[in-house]
Amino acid sequence: MVSKDLIKKIRRIEIKSNRIIEEIFSGEYRSAFQGKGMEFDEIREYYPGDEIRSIDWNVTARQNKAYIKKFHEERELNMFLLIDMSRSNSFAKKKDIIAEIGATLAFSAVKNNDKVGSILFTDKVEKLIPSKKGKRHVLSIIEEILSFQPNNQGTAIKKALQYFNRVEKKRSIVFLISDFLDKDYEKELKIADKKHDLVLIRVIDKGEESLPKGAIFEFEDLETGETIVLDNLQGRTELESTIKLPVRNLLNIYTDEDFVKALMLFFKRRMR
């Protein structure tokens, strides 16, 4: 049974996402992610002026006449949201932003008659939602994100990518949404980037990047439970990051900023 509060939150995200799409994006999604595949349409007799490279030599040899293959652009796209649901992403503000980003992307896809699927993961793949079309399907994905409670604390981007690379054969637009507080997944990232159109969305709090000077900080790692004490009395400290991400398709979204602006700038960059 879905609670009334959850229903209200889902409805609020739906309304906000649709407003953003109608008022701001209005076609940027389709322009940024155009169908790049070609599907076979038919074989017909060759006419003067046709492209010689389109001749089907096997049919031509059998028929003693020149025939060409006709193709049309594959317009239907397949989107997948790979969403990190580990404890570092599970507190309310971060989870709500992730749900809103996912909803905006998913509703943009279904508005263009594309399919949307999702994988929710922690240190293992928690749930696969196969790609389908339609508003009701997107609402079910939003519900899964908002209601998800992680049983496992850690993050394993490597396992999520290995699973996705194995099960999804069709070239897809893939949004990997995480804070990327993980390591040893670069190989799988490269494989996914070759097979699919991969976009990395890093949702992060600015406090996870640097610390102001003048205090001693004690941290508890939400995923391991480890306690770390940091003396930062002397000066501002930039927290070291071991994350190595391809800048080409990397989008940083901070929890205290409007994610719509960041998405808009990213779409415009993709359209150049």
N, C-alpha and C positions, 0 to 999 in steps of 0.2 A: 504494500500500500504506500503510495507516494504522499508525503505530508503536504498540508496546505502551504506551509512556508516554502517548501521546495517547488511546488507548482507555481507560486507567485514569483520566485526567483527565475525559474525557467521562462515564464511569460515575460518578465522584465527584460531578460537577455534577448529573447526573440524580438521584442518590439525595438530595442536599441539596435540590434544587428540589422534588422530590416530598414530602419531609418538611416543608418550609416550607408548601407548599400544603395538605397534610393537617392539620397541627397549628396553623397560624396563619391562613391566608387563608380556607379553608373557606367559600367562597361570596361573599367580598367582591368578587372580580373580577366575578362576574355582577351583583351589586348595583350596582357602580360603573359598569359598562358594559352597560346594558340595551339590547336591540334597540329602536331608535327608528323604524325604518321600518315601513310597512304594506303587506302584499301582498294583491292581489285574491284573493278566495276563490270567490265565486259570485254569481249574480243570482237572487233569488227574489221571489215575489209579496209586495207590501206588506201588512202586517197592522196593525190599529189599535194605536197605541202605539209603532210603529217611528219612528226618527228621520227627520223629513221631509227633512233635508239629505242623506240617503243615497239618495233617489229617483233612479233613472237615467231621466232625462226622455226620452232617445232611445228606449229600449226601451218605456217607458210609452206614448209616442206611437204606436209601431208596433203594440202589442198592445191598445191601448185599455183597459189595466188598469195600475194602479200597480205598479212593480217597484223594488226597492232593490238596491244593491250591498252585498255583505258583504265585509269585510276581516278579516284576522287579523294579529296583530303578527308582524313578521319577527324570529324569535328567533335565527337563525343569524348570528353576527357574523364579520367579516373583520378580522384583525389583521395589521398590517405593522410590522416592526422595521427602521427606517432607521438603520444603524449606521456611524458614522464610524470608519474603520479606518486613518486617516493615522498618520504616525510618532509624533505626540504621544500617541496612544492605543495604540501597539503594544507598549510595554514590558510585561513579564510581569504585574505586579500589576494594572495598569489593564485589560489585556485579559482577565484572569481574572474581574475584577469585572463587566466588560461582558458576558462570556459567561454568568455566573451570573444577572445581571439579566435578560438575554434569555431564558435557559432558564426562569426562574421565571414570567415573563410568558407565554411560549409554552406551557408545560405547563398553566398556568392556563386558557389558551384551549382547548386540545385536550381538557382534562378536561370542559369545557362544550360539547364537540362543535363548536367553532368552527374556522375555518381560520386558518392562520398563514403569512405569507410574509416575505421579508426582502430588503433591498437593502444591500449592502456598498459603501461609497464612500470614495474619497480625494479627489483633486482632479478625479476623474471617477467615473462609476458603474462599479464593478469587477465586480459580480455581482448579477444578479436571481434570487432564488429564489421562484418563483410560490407563491401561497398554496394550501395543502393541509391536510387533516386528518391526525391520527395521530401517535403517539409516534415512529415511525421517521423521520418528516419532521422533527420537532423535533430529534432527535438529529443529523440531517444538517446542520441549521442551526448547531448548536453546534460540530460538527466544522469547518465552514467558517470560523467565527469564530476558533477556536483555531489552525487551521492556516494562516490567511491571512498572507501576507507582502507588505507594500505595495511595489509597484514605483515608485509615485509618492509623493512626500513630503508634498505639500500637502493642504489641505482645501478642498472647494468644496461647502458646504451648498446654495448656490444651485442648482448643477447637479443635485444629488441630488433636490431638491424639484421642480425643473422636470421632471425625468424622471418622477418619481412622479406628479405632477399630470397628466402627459400619458398615462401608461399605465394608471393605476388609475382606472376609472370608477365602481366601486362604492364607496359610502360605507364607510369603514373606520376602525377604531381604529388610530392611527398613533403609535408611540413613536419619536421621533427622539432617538437616544442619541449624545452627543458631548461634548467639552469646550467646544465653541462658540468655539474660538480662530480665528475667521473673521469676515468682515464682508460687507456688501452682500447680505444674503439676506432682509431683512425683508419685501419685497414678496411673494416666493414663500412665505414663512412665513404671511402673511395669507391667501393664496389657498388653501393647504393647510388652514388652520384653518377656512375657510368650507366647504370641500368635505368635510372629514373631522373626526373627533374627534381632535385633535392634542394629544399630550402630549410635553413636552420634558424629557428626563432628562439633566442635566448632571453627568457624572462628572469629578471634579476633585480634584487634590491641594491641600491647604491652602497649600502652598508656591507654588502658582500664583496665589494671591490676595494674599499679603502676605509681607514679608521681615522677620526679626528684626533689631534694630539691632546695631551693633558690628562690622561686617565690610564688606569690599569684595567684591562678587559679580561673577563672570564667567559669562555665560550663552551657550549655543549654541542657537539656534532649531532644533529637530529637523526642522522642515519646510523652512526656507530655508537653513540653514547659517550664518546671520548670527550674529556674536559681539557681545554687548552687555556693557559693563562698568558696574556701578552702585555708586557710593559710598554706603554705608548706615551710616556710622559714627555719625551723630548721633541717629537715631531710627528706629523701626519705619516701614516704607514699605508703604502699601497700593498694590498694583499696579493701575494704571488698567485698567478694562475698558470696551471699546466695545460690549459685548454688550447688546442691547436685547431682552429676552424678556418675553412676556406672563406675569405672575406667576400668573394663574389656573390655568394648567396647566404650571407649571414645578416641577421636582423636582430639588433639588441633592443629590447623593450623593458624599460624600467618601471617598477611598480608605482612610482609617484608621478609618472608622466602619462599623457594621453596616448594610448596605443594606436588610435586611429591615425594620427599624424605620421607615426612611424611606418604603418602599413601603407599609407598613401604615398609616402616618399619612396618606399621600396617598389611599389607597383610602377611608379613613374620611371624609376631607374631601370626596371625590367623592360619597359616599352621603348627605350632608346635604341 
